[in-house]
Amino acid sequence: MKKQLIKVVLSCAVVAGGFTSCKNSSSSSKNVSRATGWKVNAKEGGFQYNTGFKEQETAPGLVFIEGGTFTKGKVQDDVMHDWNNTPSSQHVQSFYMDETEVTNVMYLEYLDYLKSVYPPEDPRYANVYKGALPDTLVWRNRLGFNETMTNNYLRHPAYAEYPVVGVNWVQAVQFSEWRTDRVNESMLEREGYFAKDEKYKTLNDGERLPFNTQTYTNRNDLYGDYESGKKKKDSANVYATRSTGVILPEYRLPTETEWEYAAQALVGSREYNNYRGRKKYPWEGDYTRNGKRVGRGDQLANFKQGKGDYGGIAGWSDDGADITAQTKSYKPNDLGLYDMAGNVAEWVSDVYRPIVDDEISDFNYYRGNVYLKTAIGKDGKVNVLRDSVLYDTLPNGKIVPVNLPGEIKMVAVDDNETYLRTNFSSSDNRGYRDGEPGSSRFYDRFSDDEEEDNNKKKMYDSPKHKVERDSLGNVIRQYDKSNNRTSLINDEVRVYKGGSWRDRAYWLDPAQRRYLPQYMATDYIGFRCAMSRVGSKSKTKNKTVRNKKSK
């Protein structure tokens, strides 16, 4: 009996020792390379890597959207008879999206930064601030009195939390780039790579190089005048790299596929691994009015009820608004996103094309890829603009900056990147499978006329307006008045999604799609930002919870 007891005790001791050994081994191996046995993150130097990274942090203003499969382009009605959105099964990777549209006060913060860092009175920066200003004249109507919105909508605190409008697609993209840099600058301060409040010095020092995420990761030596925080000068980690996990992916406009997936929010209709039907709108049911006991009869979004009816009669306003409404005025969809139908329509990043081809990519579908690479100077280093600003004149004559001081100059990829590749063969892929003999037709397929642009045939014969400047810098606008043009579609036309305060309920369907030239702005189109997720598809660790019926 004693012998058996001794054996049991010894066995338990051996097992316990084994567990302890394994535990110690696994914990100690985290900072030892499995490939070489060398130390990782050694103070002496060598390979530095964030071995304690768990998952991507949710950046300011964003909501996590777990990716999955869904049917894109399945509209319930087609009263316009322009069936240009053939339904297709798509898979979307997990990503993040703004909880609300970008508001006036958010955009005013952007304008204030530009005005401080790039003073308009400085001839070098004369068009930086001006190029970012929303077009407040979009509120004007030949036969309507809207001057109150023209003068007040952007800046008056009464409209602070209303969605910004009058912003074209180009301006929305540039706001997203600015937001990326400001958030990452704050992250680096929090993690000790920059001293506390270091970021505010740029606002008052005209000679200081403004922080740019891409420049920092490629040429961190240019940030020597930035005071270090907790990170010491003799530390191997004095600069943050992508491998530290501190730098977040960029804010950007969502793709059309991401936007539609997020708007449908089919997670609320999920039962195990299936969807129970399909929503016509971002909420349950086939109607725009609230059917629940509390708030019954109220509209669930801000849209045009009918001719001359933008918000109901006085004292019983159906949607509580006549123009745009304050964000979060209506309940969010099942993903926690507000105003994915109504209020303002929203820019997405895609170049517009009628989607009639079922052979499109079924993974993160997106049309608009223009692949670029960093320009390398004669010294063999990445070319960073220090003092000058590169501008572009849009077709409507508006001047916008292309490169600001502190940003890396980008150029198109060439044969060094495309030679013998199977996944892409050119820098600009906006027109891929569009006008090629094997996939679709040219607009002049049966014509003997040759294209002026190096005899390159295109599918769409859109107007070619021309903007030039004379020797004094005056803008000369030339209008294309040809009666032979066949389309308004070209590579500068972008998709916008969702209904707005000006639209009927028909446009509230997330699958509906429209387009507008990327340089134009309106009083009913705004935008929200998105961010890609790196790492795992889901934040949920407990599989049993994920398999339960969604409520």
Long-range contacts (C-beta under 8 A, 24 or more apart in sequence): 41-236, 41-237, 42-236, 43-236, 45-236, 46-236, 48-236, 48-237, 48-241, 48-243, 49-243, 50-243, 50-244, 50-245, 50-246, 53-245, 55-535, 55-536, 55-539, 56-248, 56-249, 56-533, 56-534, 56-535, 57-248, 58-96, 59-96, 59-183, 59-248, 59-251, 59-531, 60-183, 61-98, 61-99, 61-100, 61-529, 62-96, 62-97, 62-98, 62-99, 62-529, 62-530, 62-531, 63-96, 63-97, 63-98, 63-99, 63-335, 63-336, 63-337, 64-94, 64-96, 64-533, 64-539, 65-94, 65-95, 65-96, 65-97, 65-258, 65-261, 65-262, 65-335, 66-94, 66-267, 66-537, 66-538, 66-539, 66-540, 67-91, 67-92, 67-93, 67-94, 67-95, 67-261, 67-533, 67-537, 68-92, 68-261, 70-261, 70-264, 70-266, 70-275, 71-278, 72-257, 72-260, 72-261, 72-365, 72-511, 73-260, 73-355, 73-511, 74-278, 74-511, 75-509, 75-511, 75-512, 76-280, 76-509, 77-506, 77-509, 79-506, 82-354, 84-354, 84-355, 84-356, 84-513, 85-354, 85-355, 85-511, 85-512, 85-513, 86-355, 86-356, 86-357, 86-358, 88-355, 88-358, 88-360, 88-362, 88-365, 89-362, 90-257, 90-261, 90-362, 90-363, 90-365, 91-362, 91-363, 91-364, 92-257, 92-258, 92-261, 92-364, 93-363, 93-364, 93-532, 93-533, 93-537, 94-533, 94-536, 94-537, 94-538, 95-254, 95-258, 95-530, 95-531, 95-532, 95-533, 96-530, 96-531, 96-532, 96-533, 97-254, 97-258, 97-259, 97-262, 97-337, 97-528, 97-529, 97-530, 97-531, 98-337, 98-528, 98-529, 98-530, 99-332, 99-336, 99-337, 99-338, 100-163, 100-327, 100-328, 100-338, 100-339, 100-528, 101-163, 101-164, 101-327, 101-338, 101-339, 101-343, 101-344, 101-346, 101-526, 101-527, 101-528, 102-163, 102-164, 102-172, 102-175, 102-526, 102-527, 102-528, 102-529, 103-160, 103-161, 103-162, 103-163, 103-164, 103-327, 104-153, 104-154, 104-155, 104-159, 104-160, 104-161, 104-162, 104-163, 104-164, 105-160, 105-161, 106-164, 107-134, 107-154, 107-164, 107-167, 107-175, 108-154, 108-155, 110-175, 110-178, 110-179, 113-178, 113-182, 113-203, 114-178, 116-203, 116-204, 117-202, 117-203, 117-206, 117-210, 118-389, 118-404, 119-206, 122-206, 124-387, 124-388, 124-389, 125-389, 127-389, 127-391, 127-399, 127-400, 127-401, 128-389, 128-401, 128-404, 130-399, 131-171, 131-391, 131-398, 131-399, 131-400, 131-401, 132-171, 132-174, 132-175, 132-400, 134-164, 134-165, 134-166, 134-167, 134-171, 134-521, 135-166, 135-167, 135-168, 135-521, 136-166, 137-166, 138-165, 138-166, 138-521, 138-522, 138-523, 139-166, 139-523, 149-323, 149-523, 161-326, 161-327, 161-328, 162-324, 162-325, 162-326, 162-327, 163-324, 163-327, 163-339, 163-343, 163-344, 163-526, 164-526, 165-324, 165-344, 165-521, 165-522, 165-523, 165-524, 165-525, 165-526, 166-521, 166-522, 166-523, 167-347, 167-521, 167-525, 167-526, 167-527, 168-394, 168-398, 168-518, 168-519, 168-520, 168-521, 169-253, 169-347, 169-494, 169-516, 169-518, 169-519, 170-394, 170-400, 170-518, 170-519, 171-400, 171-521, 172-253, 172-347, 172-527, 173-252, 173-253, 173-349, 174-400, 174-401, 175-527, 175-529, 176-250, 176-251, 176-252, 176-253, 176-529, 177-250, 177-251, 179-251, 179-529, 180-213, 180-248, 180-250, 180-251, 181-210, 181-211, 181-212, 181-213, 183-248, 183-251, 184-211, 184-213, 184-216, 184-247, 184-248, 185-211, 187-246, 187-247, 187-248, 188-216, 188-240, 188-246, 188-247, 189-229, 191-229, 191-240, 191-244, 191-246, 192-229, 192-230, 192-231, 193-228, 193-229, 193-231, 193-238, 193-239, 193-240, 193-246, 194-226, 194-227, 194-228, 194-229, 195-226, 195-227, 195-228, 195-229, 196-229, 198-226, 198-227, 198-229, 209-386, 209-405, 209-406, 210-404, 210-405, 210-406, 211-406, 212-406, 212-407, 212-408, 213-247, 213-250, 214-374, 214-407, 214-408, 215-382, 215-384, 215-406, 215-407, 215-408, 216-240, 216-247, 217-241, 217-242, 217-247, 218-374, 218-382, 218-408, 219-381, 219-382, 219-384, 219-408, 222-384, 222-406, 248-531, 249-531, 249-532, 249-533, 249-534, 250-531, 251-529, 251-530, 251-531, 252-349, 252-529, 252-530, 252-531, 252-532, 253-347, 253-348, 253-349, 253-527, 253-529, 253-530, 254-348, 254-349, 254-528, 254-529, 254-530, 255-348, 255-349, 255-350, 255-364, 255-365, 255-366, 255-530, 256-348, 256-349, 256-350, 256-365, 256-366, 256-495, 256-497, 256-513, 257-364, 257-365, 257-366, 258-348, 258-530, 259-346, 259-348, 259-497, 259-498, 259-510, 259-530, 260-497, 260-510, 260-511, 262-335, 262-337, 262-340, 263-333, 263-337, 263-340, 263-341, 263-497, 263-498, 263-510, 264-510, 265-333, 265-334, 265-335, 265-337, 265-340, 267-334, 267-335, 267-550, 268-333, 268-334, 268-550, 269-550, 270-549, 270-550, 271-549, 271-550, 272-547, 272-549, 280-509, 281-341, 281-508, 281-509, 281-510, 282-333, 282-337, 282-340, 282-341, 282-508, 282-510, 283-331, 283-333, 283-341, 288-505, 288-508, 300-330, 300-331, 300-341, 301-330, 301-339, 301-341, 301-342, 301-343, 301-499, 301-508, 302-329, 302-330, 302-339, 302-342, 302-343, 302-501, 303-341, 303-342, 303-499, 303-500, 303-501, 303-503, 303-504, 303-505, 303-507, 303-508, 304-501, 304-502, 304-503, 304-504, 306-504, 310-501, 310-502, 321-501, 322-501, 323-501, 323-523, 324-501, 325-501, 334-550, 340-498, 340-510, 341-498, 341-499, 341-508, 341-510, 342-498, 342-499, 342-500, 342-501, 342-503, 342-508, 343-500, 343-501, 343-526, 344-498, 344-500, 344-501, 344-524, 344-525, 344-526, 345-496, 345-497, 345-498, 345-499, 345-500, 345-503, 345-507, 345-514, 345-524, 345-525, 345-526, 346-496, 346-497, 346-498, 346-525, 346-526, 346-527, 346-528, 347-494, 347-495, 347-496, 347-525, 347-526, 347-527, 348-494, 348-495, 348-496, 348-497, 349-494, 350-494, 350-495, 351-430, 351-491, 351-492, 351-493, 351-494, 351-495, 352-489, 352-493, 352-494, 352-495, 352-513, 352-515, 353-434, 353-489, 357-433, 357-439, 357-440, 359-433, 360-433, 367-430, 367-432, 368-430, 369-424, 369-429, 369-430, 370-412, 370-427, 370-428, 370-429, 370-430, 371-412, 371-413, 371-417, 371-424, 371-427, 371-429, 372-410, 372-411, 372-412, 372-413, 372-427, 373-410, 373-411, 373-412, 373-413, 373-417, 374-408, 374-409, 374-410, 374-411, 375-408, 375-409, 375-410, 375-411, 382-408, 383-408, 383-409, 384-408, 384-409, 385-409, 393-467, 393-469, 393-475, 394-467, 394-519, 395-465, 395-467, 395-492, 395-517, 395-519, 396-467, 396-519, 396-520, 397-467, 397-475, 397-477, 398-519, 428-491, 430-491, 431-458, 431-459, 431-491, 434-459, 435-459, 435-460, 443-486, 443-487, 460-486, 460-487, 460-489, 460-490, 461-485, 461-486, 461-487, 462-487, 462-488, 462-489, 462-490, 462-493, 463-488, 488-517, 489-515, 492-517, 492-518, 492-519, 493-517, 493-518, 494-518, 496-525, 500-524, 500-525
